[in-house]
Amino acid sequence: MHRARIGLRKSGVDYFRGDGSDWIALAGLLLTIPAITVATVVSPIWFDPAALALPIVAGGLLLRPSSLLGLYATAAGALIVEALTLGPYLDGPARVTPGTVLVVAACGFFGLVLAQFRARVGVPWRRGGTMLFDLRERIRVQSSLPRLPQGWHREMALRPAGGQSFSGDFVVAARTHGGRTLEAVLTDVSGKGMDAGSRALLLSGAFGGLLGSLAPHAFLPAANGYLLRQDWDEGFATSIHLVLDLESGDYEIYSAGHPPALQLHAGSGQWEEKSGEGPLLGVYGGAEFDAVKGSLAPGDVLMLFTDGLVEASDRDIAEGIDRLTGEADRYVSTGFEGAAWHLIEACAKDVNDDRALLLLSRRA
């Protein structure tokens, strides 16, 4: 009884994870084939012989290649039964024609190609979509910002290229030194959308592990060394590292080839560019990154963003920054509540590039 219970639990876990047998799906599809065959013979006007392509398409999405071959053999036998029962296709409509055989065979061929591809890459038969969903959610969770003490407001907006769910832009952030300091790193991986999604996930996990474990001035050199060790064909990235004292408002910004940060001074109402000096990540070893310092007074705002928000084929980065600051001025009176997403919509809604904006404000 103990062995039976353990075996049943293991089978249930494997089936839930997608690693178990596909006999349930195979049995269900095998039962639909005789049902379709009987319906076609009884009422060929309402049930076309080509309806056998439906379980074949479903099998290509659900079954392993070995199970799929058994389903195809059953479907071929059903076509033969329908052809013999309904008679020659020249005798009238709703018969098994050569076109029907070609349609069913073509569906079977493409279904087998899909099944073999899943088997070759090792994706479980039900978990392909789940794995992509999990990848997207992990990137989203890792880009979430920690809670800030009273008197601070933070927002993060991310919009991938082409309306996709994956982006090469990501943020990692943490409160360090007992919660007094906020460290946030905004990174733009080379490429965009789905092409950069897997690299962004890998780098966000690595950067999240480095953040807070090293002194602020050592973070970008360590990230640069990690990226060089990956030896990717398209392995560079831009990054900006913010170290903000949540008690005094003083901050340091380290930049690796990234667009400058923008600070709004509440007293003058003017925007100021803040950018440290440093090369792209992953280009050469031994790179040095110099910080620029500043301070956020009550009412001040700091924005970090990626180049997709301010660069386009028809304008340079200076014009994009002017447009961004002009749109941001509209939110001064509202305290920039909900401004991050609207700024992306207003400045770079239709740009075919990943766009990200991190906004921090110190309430007056």
N, C-alpha and C positions, 0 to 999 in steps of 0.2 A: 504493500500500500504506500509506503514511503517513497519507493522508487517511482511508482505510478504518479504520485502527487508531484514529485520533483520534475518528472518528464512532462507532465501536463503544464506546469508553470513555465518551464523552459520553452515549450512549444508556443504558449500564449505570448510570451515576451518576444520571441523571434518573429511571430506573425505580426505583432504590433509594430516592431521595428522594420518590418519589410524583409527580414532575412529568412522567414519560414517558408514552408511549401506554398505553392500557388494552386493547390488542388481545389480549393473552394471556388476560385474564379474560373478555373478550367471546367469544373463540374457544371457551374451555372451556364457557361457559354455552350458547353456540349448539349445541355438541355434545350437551349434556344434554337439550335439548328433543326432538330426534328419538329419543333413547334412551328418554325417558319416554313418548313417543307410541307407539313400537313395543311397549313393555312394557304399556301400557294396552290396546292392541288385542289383544295375545296373551293377556293375563291380566287382564281388567278387574276381577276380584274382588279381586286383590292390589294392583293399581295403579289408583288412582282418577284420573279426568280432572283433578280439582282439584290433582293433584300438580304441574301446570305452574306453580302459584303459587310453588313452591320456587325455581327459577332466577330468577323475577321478583323475589322478595324479595332474593336474593343480588345481583342486578343493581342494585337500588336502593341497596345498601350499597357496591358496588364500582365501578360504571360512571359515566361522565359522561352528562349528559342526551342528547347526540347519539347515543352508543352505545346508550343505554337504549331509544331509540325503535326501533332496528333489532331489538333483542331482543324488544320487544313485538310487532312485526310478525311475527316468526318464531313466537312463542307463539300469536298469533291464528290464523295459518295452521295450526298444529298442532291447535288446538281444532276448526277446520273439518274437518280430516282425520279426527279422532277421531269427530266427530258424524256424518260421512258413512259411516264404516266401521262404527261400532257401531249405527247406526240410530236411529230416533226414541226419545226418552226415555220415551214412553208404552208402548213395547213390552217393557220390563223394566228391572231394576236395572242399576247400573254403566254408565249412559249419560251423555252430556253434557247436563245439564239447565240451565235458565235460572239456577238457583242457582250452578252451577259457573262459568258465565260471569261472574256478578256477583262471586264470590269472587276469581277471577283478575283481573278488571278493578279491583276495590278495591285489591288488593295492588299492581297496577301504578300506580295513581294515587298511593298513598302513597310508593311507591318513587321516582316521578318528583319528588314534592315534596321528598324528602330530597336527591335528586341536584341539583335546582335550588338548594336552600339551600346545599349545599356549594360549588357553582359561584359563587354570588353572594358568599359571604364569602371565597372564594379558598382554601379548605382543600383540599389535594391529596387525591385520591380514596382513598389508603390511609393518609394521615398524620393524620387527625383525632384518633384515639385516642392516637397517638404524641405529638402536640403537647401534649395534656393531660397525658400522663405526664411529658413533659419539663418542663412548667411546674411540676408538683408536685415533681419532683426538684430543680429549680433552687431552689425555695423551701426545700426540706429542706437542701440543701448550703449555702446562704447562711446558714442558721440554725445551722450547726455551730459548736462552740466550739473555739478553739485549745488546744493542749496547754499545760498549766501546769507550772511547775517542781516539783520534789519538795517535799512538804509542803503541797500544795494539792490540793483535790478539787473538780471541777465537774461538774454534770449539767444537762441541759436536757430538758424533756418538753413536748410540744405535742399537744393533742387538739382537732381541729376540731369545730365544731358539727354535730350530726346524723349523726355517723359519716362525714362527707365526707372527701375527700382534700385539700381546700384550706381554708386558714385565713386570717383577717385578722390573726392574731397572728404576729409574727416577731421574730427576734433577729439582730443583726449584732454581731460581736465581732472584736477584733484586739488583738495585742500591739504596743504602740508604745514609743517611746523606747528602742530597742535591745532590746526584749523585757522591759524592767523593769516596764512598766505594762500592765495589762489594761483595755481599754475595751470595754464591752458596752452595747448599746442594746436594750431590750425595748420593742416598739411594738405598740399595738392600733389597727388601722385601723377606722374606722366601718363598720358592717355586719358580716356574719359569713359563714363558709363560702365557697361558690362566688362569692357576690356581691362579697366583699372580696378574693378570691384574686388577681385581676389587679392591683388597686391595691397589694396587699401586695408582689407581685413587683416592681412599678415602684419603690415606695418603698424596699424592701430594697436594690435595686441602687444607688439614689441615696444612701441613708444609708451603705452600705458604702463608697462613694467618698468621702464627706465624713469618715468616721471615720478619725482619724489624720492627716488632711490639715489639720485646723484645731485650734486650741487647744481644750481641753475646754469652756471657758466659751462658745465661739463655735459649738459644734455645734448646739445646739437652735435658736438664732436663725437659722442657715443652713437648717436643716431646715424651720423654720416658713416662711421665705421661699419655699423650693422648693414646699412644699405649697400656699401661696397662689397661686403662678403657675400651678398646674394648673387652677384654677378649676373644680373638680368640684362637682356639685350636693350631694353628701354627702362633703365633702372634709376633715373634721377627723380627728384621731388623737390618742391619748394616748401618751406615751413617757416612759421613765425611762432616764437615762444614768449608768452607773457608771464611775468612773475609780479603779482600784485599783492601789496600789503593791505589787507582789508581793514586795518585799524587806522593807519596813517594816510592811505591812498597813494603812497609812493609805489612806483612800478619800474621794472626794467623790461625791455623788449630786445630779444635776440632774433635775428632774421637770417634765413638761408635762401637768398634769391627770391624772397617773397615780396609782393606788393606792400607798401607801407601801411601802417595803422593810421587811423585818423582820430584825433582828439578834438572834441568841441569844448572850448573854454566858455563856461557860462557867463563869466564877467564881461567878455568882449563879444561873444557870439560868433567868434571866428574859429574855423577849423585849421588844425595844424597837423602836418604829416610827421609821423614818428616811425623811423626805420633804422634798425641796426645794420651793420655791415657784415656780409658773409656770402660765400658762393652757394650754388645749388648743392643739395645733398646727393651723394652718390657719384660725384664727378671725379674727385681726387682725394687722396688721403692727406692727413695733416692740416686740414682746413681750419682756419681760425674765425671765430664769430664774435664781433664786438657789440656790446650792448649800448642802447640809448636809454636814458633815464627820463622819467617824468613824474608827475603827480596829478591825481584826480581830486580836484576840489569839489565840494558839494555843488551839485548841478551839472558837473562835467560828464561827458559821454566819451567812450572809447569804442571804436569799431575795428574789428579785424575781418578781412575778407579775402577771397581767392580771386585770381585774375579773371575768371569767367564772369565776374560781376562788373568789371570796369573795362575789360578789353573786348574788342570785336573787330571784324575785318574792315569795317568802315570808320573806325575811330581808334585813337591811341589811348594809352592808359590815363594821360592827363585829362582828356575830355571826359573819360568815364568817371574819374574821381570827381570832377566838377559836377557832373550830373548826379552822382550819388550824394554829395554833400547838399546840393540844391534840394533834392527830394527829402533828405533827412531833416532839413530845416523846418519842414512842415510838422514834424512830430515833437518839436521843442516844447510846445505848450501842453502836450499830453503826457510828457514824461517818457516818451518812447515806448509806451505800452503797446505790444503787438506790432512794433514797427519793422522787425527784421524780415518777416515774410513779405510784407507789403513793399519794402524797399527792393527786394529781388524782383517782385512783380513789376514794379515801376521802372527799374533800371535795366533789367536783363531778362525779360519774360520769354522772349523767343530766341535767345542765344543758344546755339548748339554746343554748349560746353557746361561742365559741372560748375555750380555756383554755391558758395557757402558764405554766410555772414554771421559773425559772433559780435554781439552788442552788449556792452557793460555800461551802466550808468550809476552814478552816485547821487542819491536823492538829496535835494536841497533841505 
